[in-house]
Amino acid sequence: MKEDFYTGLDIGSHSIKVVVAQEVGETLQIIGCAEVPSAGVSRGSIVSIEDAVSSLSAALEVVERMTGRPITRAAVGISGTHISTQESRGVIAVSRADGEVKDDDVDRVIEAAQAVATPPNHDILHVIPIQFTVDNQTAIKDPIGMSGVRLEVIIQMVQALTGEVKNFTKTVYRTGLEIDDLVLGVLACSESTLTKRQKELGVALVNIGATTTSVAVFEEGDMLHASVIPIGSAHITSDLAIGLRTSIETAERVKLGVGQVRASKINKRDVVDLSKFSADESASVSLLEIHKIIEARLEEIYDHVNQKLSLVGRAGRLPAGVVLTGGGSKLPGIVEQAKDNFRLPASLGLPINIASSIEKAQDIAFTTASGLVLWDIQWRAGNSRLKSMTSPKELINMLGSLGNKFKNLIR
């Protein structure tokens, strides 16, 4: 019987989000989603397995009640500042006498490219072929069926700290959930927010979370670079708490209630009565001051993103511009500031290619969880493009071994 339910699990520092979808004809329909505050997670890393398991179990319980069915497997997103990318090259001789390139030749050249020295204590999450070369013909996307004697490849490897990967998998397996695939969060997010044309032209996806901002750069359909910056929207809240001399809770309500990015458009005389946001407050503060604090921190985030774009020579050179997504991108005026800072087109990345009657599922904060659902569908279908991007056998075997151990403990 075909499994037609798919689950995406986004474990964030601020909240844990779960999305469950079902294929209805040719349409993917979200039938359940849940968001609960996360504990035991900081800057994308697990810092307390017990607390994280409790939060994750609570999220799964909510979505199981909503869908009326148990959740047993999911595509799981992983992020954190320990994530890194590395470009590598491989070359082999084509094995067949007639020189025709076959699947096994592609597998061998990708393995040869992976043979480079990786940083100590790191696992390879994804191996992404960027382009192939057959003899002197370059920029080939799919070399199978072509003829030549020499096959080369350039790949992008996404790596994560071994300890971080183990902590993530332990946490998930402790809930009894099976991991279909462990996916870089911003890569999964691109599945639900970017069109094929955007990826072909050249685009940067900027996912602003609570404590981290993830960046992925795409061109000619492939991911050229991915990185995680240790600054997010929670830092804006902290800045407001310090600047306004108020509590974190009040600062968060002020940010969501009156926060904007374009401080230049604010009247200097406008003030905000903090008593409207907390009974413990009585002071009035300048609205301009609030917006200057927000704008300064966002400019810092954008400056870091620009540095990442410069690393791959794409600063100011992406025709499809910058797409902002994640819960931190909800502030009014954030797109206009991005256009000025990056000197590129900018827009918000809302979920695409996925339908839902659940209003919460259309929230921009759910783009990663929705992308993980789309990833799960293609992963289970054995999509050839994603197949070459999934974890190597060593990591898959390690995940399976851990899963069996924890399932036995649960029984």
C-alpha positions, 0 to 999 in steps of 0.5 A, a space after each residue: 500500500 502506498 504511503 501517502 502521508 508525509 511529515 516535515 520536522 523543523 527543530 528550531 531554537 524558538 519553536 519546534 514545527 511539524 507539518 503533515 501533508 497528504 497527496 490528493 490527486 496531483 495536489 499536496 494538501 497540508 492536513 496538520 501542523 503544530 508549533 510548540 516552544 522548544 526547550 533544550 535547543 540553542 542556536 540550532 544545536 541540542 543542549 539538553 536532550 531530555 528537554 528537547 525530547 519533551 518539546 518534540 513529543 509535545 509537538 508530535 502529540 498536537 499534530 497527531 490529535 489534529 490528523 487522527 493518525 500516529 506520526 512514525 517517520 519524518 524528514 528532519 531539518 538540521 541547522 546550526 553554526 557548525 554547518 559548513 560547505 566545501 567544494 571538491 573535484 574528482 576525475 576518473 577514466 570512463 570504464 566502458 570500452 566504447 566510452 559511454 558514460 553510465 550510472 556507475 561512472 557517475 557514482 565513481 567520480 562523485 566518490 572520487 570527489 568525496 575522497 578529499 580530507 574533511 575536517 576532523 569529527 565531521 559527517 557529510 550531510 549532502 553531496 551536490 554535483 554542480 557540473 560535470 566535464 566529459 573530456 573537454 566539454 564542460 558545464 554538463 549537468 547530466 553526463 549519462 549517455 555521453 561519450 568520452 574517456 575522461 569524466 570530471 565533476 565539481 561537487 559541493 559537500 555540506 558537512 556537520 559536526 559528528 557530535 551535533 548529528 548524533 545529538 539530533 538523531 538521539 533526540 528524534 529517535 527517543 520519541 520513537 520517530 523514524 528519520 527518513 532523511 536528515 536535511 540541511 534546513 535552508 536547503 529544504 526551505 528552498 524547496 517550498 520558497 524558490 521557483 526553478 527559474 529563480 534557482 536557475 537565474 541566481 538567488 540567495 535564500 535568507 532564512 531569519 530564525 530566532 537565534 540564527 540566520 541561514 543563507 543558501 546561494 543558488 545558481 544554474 539550479 544548484 546550491 553554490 554555498 550554504 552557511 549559518 550566521 549566529 544572529 537572529 530575530 531574538 537578538 533584536 528583542 534583546 537589543 530592545 530590552 536593553 535599549 528600552 530598559 524593559 523585560 524580554 517579554 515586553 520587548 518582544 510584544 513591542 517588536 511585534 506590535 509597533 516594530 518597523 525597519 524604515 526608521 527614516 519614515 518615522 515622525 520624531 515626535 511619535 511615542 509609544 506607551 509601554 503600559 499598553 504592552 505590560 502592566 508593569 511598565 509606565 514609561 513612554 519611549 520614542 517610536 523612532 528609537 525603537 525602529 533605530 534599534 531594530 534597523 541597526 541589528 537587521 543591518 548587521 545581519 545583512 552585512 554578514 549575509 553580504 560577506 557570505 555572498 562575497 565569498 562566492 563572488 555573488 554580492 550584488 550579482 544575483 538576477 533573482 535577488 534575495 528571498 527573505 523567509 523565516 519568522 524573523 522576516 515578518 517585520 514591516 519594511 524589511 524587504 525595502 531595507 534588504 533592497 537597499 542593503 544588498 543592491 538587489 531585488 528582494 521579496 518575501 519567501 512564502 510557501 509555494 507548491 503546497 495547499 492548505 486550509 489551515 491558516 497557520 500552515 501558510 505562515 512564513 515561519 513554516 517554510 522550512 517544515 513545509 519544505 521538509 515535507 516536499 523533500 520527504 516526498 521526493 526522497 521516498 520516490 527516489 528522485 534522482 536529483 535528490 538521491 545524489 544529495 542525500 547522506 552517504 551510506 556511513 551516515 545512513 547506517 549510523 542513523 539506523 543503528 542509533 534508531 534501533 537502539 533507542 526503539 529497543 529502549 522505548 519498548 
